[in-house]
Amino acid sequence: MLRNRISAIVTEKALALANDSSMQSVIDAYADGTDVSALRQVCAKVSPALAEDLDSVTSRLGMSKRLFVESAIIDALAQAKRILQEELGSQDSETDGEAAA
C-alpha cells in the first residue's frame, strides 16, 4: 500500500505509542511476579528458510526474536482460545482462563 509522507509518519508514531504502552504491558502481564529462573524455554525446530525470515524480519524491525515470538504466541493463544470458545462454547473449560506458562 502506498502512503503519502504524513500518513506514513503519523502511522509510525501511532503504532510506536500503541506498542510502547500496550504490547509491553501484555508481555509483562504473563511474566508479572515471575522469578526469572522460573521462566520456561519454548523451542521448535523450523526450516532454515523460516529461521532466516525470522532473523531478517526481526533485524529489520529492530526487535528481539524473543519479543517477536512471545508476541506471536500470545496472539495465537488468544485467537485459539476465542475460536475454541466460539466453536465449543462451555464444553471447553480446559482452556478457559489459562495463562501461558
Secondary structure as UniProt FT lines:
FT   HELIX           5..18
FT   HELIX           19..23
FT   HELIX           24..31
FT   TURN            32..33
FT   HELIX           36..38
FT   HELIX           48..61
FT   HELIX           65..88
FT   HELIX           89..91
FT   TURN            96..97
//
